[in-house]
Amino acid sequence: MKFPVYFDYNSTTPVDSRVLDAMLPYLTDKFGNASSNSHTFGREASAAVEIARKQIADLINAGSDEIFFTGSTTEACNLAIKGIVESSSLNKIKIISSPIEHKAVLNVLEYLKKFGVEIYYLKTDQYGLISPDEVKEAIDENTVLVSVMTANNEIGTIEPVGEIGMICNEYNIPFFSDAAQAVGKIPIDVKLLGIDLMAFGSHKIYGPKGIGALYIKKGTKKIKLTAQIHGGMQESGLRSGTLDVPSIAGFGKAAELCRENMFEEFETQTVMRDRIINNIIYQCADSGLNGHPKIRLPNNINV
């Protein structure tokens, strides 16, 4: 009997059994609304949310008060990009990005064009790498945001986000990065990289689907966001809606497991990745590798 082999972990991952164990109590006995602080059930749910918030913050060296939950990475991207644009007082608005972003970013940018927002797309080299020098050259008085993904979801190339972050900081321009493919797979320190806004999700790291997060740097005047969903003022008013406590608890546990196992997994996956790539290229004369041969995600193969 033949069984299928799953090679699409950049798309989604199964839920780790330890993550599921962390979620189950909040689907059954501990079912309270995290906004209902007037009784034990609500306070219990709220405590679980804050534990998860810290677990996620620790994974990227952020503060707990810099993590805001959303319904997906796509929603987090929308909140970051549209939120910056809508809070801008400039008559002319420009965003710098790349043509190889995920659709969660590209389609937002194309949508904003309808409202007169100028989108400047950076060039990429044969490996999908962006030049920080071009980012610097593209910045002008109308630039309100630079949006460059941390690592590409198709070819696995890791972008020079640290250098881009330094440039954005020099010019006092907010820097947003879609890190859906990178968080939990490679070390990410938002402070060291100079990232102001970062979107990522749970289901790429063995957590549940339907839950994402947006990192928003605190203590800087250049970050002003307009909420995209209005209602009960959850998440400091930036993302209204009853919090999905089971999924948030699962997201937190997945982040904790990534933090504990990342370096060991990175080395194991890198060795396995290179072995598979070399064998494919050796066995198939007309094959070749897409993306950078070294500056790439440890789990990505694109030939």
N, C-alpha and C positions, 0 to 999 in steps of 0.2 A: 504494500500500500504506500502511495506517495503522499507526503505531507508538505504543505507550503512552507517556505522559509521567508521570514519577514526581514526585509532590508530597508525599510522606510522609516527609520527612527527619527529622521529630520522632520517628518510629517507629524508623527505622534508616537507616544510610548505607552505601554501598558501601565496600569497602576501597581506600584510596588505593594506587596502584602503588608509591609509595615506602615505604609501610607494609608492603606485601607483600614487597618486597625486603629489608626489615629482619627479617622473620619467617622467610623461607625457609631461611637457614643453620641455624636451630635446629630445623627439621623434617627435616633431612637429615644433614649432616656433624657439626654441633655439637649432638648429640642428648642430651648428658649430663643427669643429674638434678642440679638446683641444690643439693640437700642432700648430694651426694656429694663432699665436699671433699678426699677422700683421693687423687683422681686429676685429671689435666688436664681431662678431659671435664666433670667436675662443677664444677671451679673456673671453667671457661670459661662454663658455663651460669649459675653464681652471679654472675659478673661482669656478664653481660648483664642479669640481673634488677636488679642495683644501679644500672646505668646508666639503665635504664628508670624505676626508682624516683625517681631524681633528676630525670629529664626531666619526670615527672608532678608532682613536688613543685614544681619551678620554675614550672609553669603556674599554680599557685594560691598561690605565695609561702609554701610550707611547707618544713619540713625533710625530708630523705630518710627520717629515722627516724620520721616522722609518717605515712607512707604504708604501708598494709597491703593486700595483694592479696586479692581474693575472687573467686568465680566469676561474679559479676554485681552490678549495682547493687542489685537486690532483696536479694541475700544481705547486702550491706553495710548496707542499711537494717535488716534483721533483726538483724544483729550489734549495731548501734548501739542500737536501741530495746530489744530483749530483753536485751542485755548490761547496759545501765544498770539496768533493772528488777530483774534477777536478782542484781545486786550490791548493791542497796539493802537497808538494815537497817530501813527504816521499816515499821510495821505497816500503815499506809494509804499507798497510792501514787497519785499523780496525774500525768497527762501532759497538757500543753496542746498542741493541734495545730489544724489547720484541716480543714474538710469537703471541700476541693478538692485534697487531697494525691493523689498517685498511689496506685494500689492496693497498691503495694509498701510503703507506709506505712499506709494505711487498714486493710488486712486484718490487718496485724500488731496495730494498735491494737484492732480488734474481737476478735481472738484473745485479747489480754491482758485484755479485759473478763471473760472466763470465769474468770479467777483473781482477780477483785476489784479490778482496777486501774481507777481512775476516769479517764475520758477527757473532757476539756473541749474542745469544739470552738468555736473562735473564729468570729465572724461575718465575712462579707466584704461589701464594697460592690458596686455594680453592675458594677464592673470586675474584681472578684475580688481586690481589695486588702484586706489585713488591717490593722487598726489596732494600732500598737504600744502605745497606751494601754490597749487591752483586754487585751493580753498582761500588762501590768504589774498590772492589776486582778485578773487571774485567778490570779496566783501566790500560793500560800499555803504553809504549813509542810509540806504533804504533796507538793508539786511536786518531782519528780525529773528532769523533762526538758521542754523546749520543743522541738517539732518543727514547723518551717515550711519548706516548699520554697523554693528560691531563685527559680525561675521555673516557671510552670504549663505543663504539657505540651500542654494543649488550647488555651487562649486566649492563651498567651504572656505574660501579665502578670508583671512582675518584682516580687517582694515586698520590703518595706523591711527586709531582713535585717540591715542595718547597725544600724538603730535597735533592732531586736529583740535583736541581739547585745549592745548596750550595756546594755539592761535586764536581760538574763540575767546579765551580768557583775556588775551592781550587786547582784543578789540571790543571786549565787553558784550559779546554776542552769545545768546543762549545756544548751547550745544545739546541736541537731542540724538539719542542712539537707540535704534531698535535692536535689542540684544536677545531676542527670542531664541536664537540658535546658539548663543554663546554662554549664557548664564548656566552655571552648573557643569559646564564642559571644560571651560578654561578659567583660570583665576581672573576675577574682575574686581577691581578696587575703584569705585567711582570717584573717590577723592584723588587718587593718584592719576587717573586718566583724565580728570578735568571734565567729566560728564555732568551736565546740569539736569537733564531729564533722560530717563531710560525706561523703556517698556520691555516687559518680559512676562512669561506665563508659566503655568504649572505643568501642562500636559507634555511638554518637551523633556521634562526631567522626572518622569515616572509618577507624576501627580495627576489629579483629575482634570478633565476638560472643563471649560466654562468659568475659569477664574484666571485673572491676570493681575498685574501690578504696574504702577507707574512710580518710579523713583523721582522725587522732586527735591532738588538741593535747597536746603534751608540757609537763611542768613545772607541772601543776595537780593538786591533790588531789581536785578535784570530779569528775574523769573516772575511773571504775572500771568496767571491762567484764568480764563473764563470757563466756568462749568458748562458741560454739554448736556447733562441730564439734571433736571431740577425736580425736587420733591422734598423728601424728609430730612435733607441736610446731612446725610451720612458722609463719612470721610471728609470732615471739615467743610462740607458743602460742595466739594468738588465732584462727588459722584453719589448722587442720591439713589436710594433703593435699599431694601432690606438685605443685609449682608448674608452671604451664603456661608454660614459657619462651618458646615462639614467640609466644603471644598477649600475654604481658607485654612482649616486645620490640616488638611491633606497637603496643601501647598507648603505650609510651614514645615511639615515633617519631611517632605521631599527636599526642601532646601537644606534642612539639617543633615540629611543623608548625603547630599551632594558635597557639602562642606567637609564632612568626615572622610569621604572616599575619593574626592576629586583627583588628587595627585596620583594615587595608585591607579585609578581608572584611566587617567590621561596617558600614563606610560604604557599600560597594557593595550589600550586602544590604538595608540600611535604605532606600536610595533605590529599589531595585527593589520592595521590600515596599510602600512607600507609593504607588508608581505603580500597582501592581496593585490595591491596596485602593481607591484613588480611582476607578479605571476601572470596577471592579465596581459600586461604589455609584452612579456616574454612569449606567452602562448599565442597572442593575437598580433600579428605583424603590423596590421593597419590601425591598431588602437593607439590612443594617446590620452594623457591626463589633462583634464580641465581644471583650472584653478592653480594657485601657487603650489609648487611641489613641497614646500616646507612650512610656509606661513599659512597654515590651514587648520581647520578643526580636526581633532584627533579621530573623530568618528565618521568623517566625510570621505566618500569615494565617488568621483565623477569622471568616467572615462568614455 
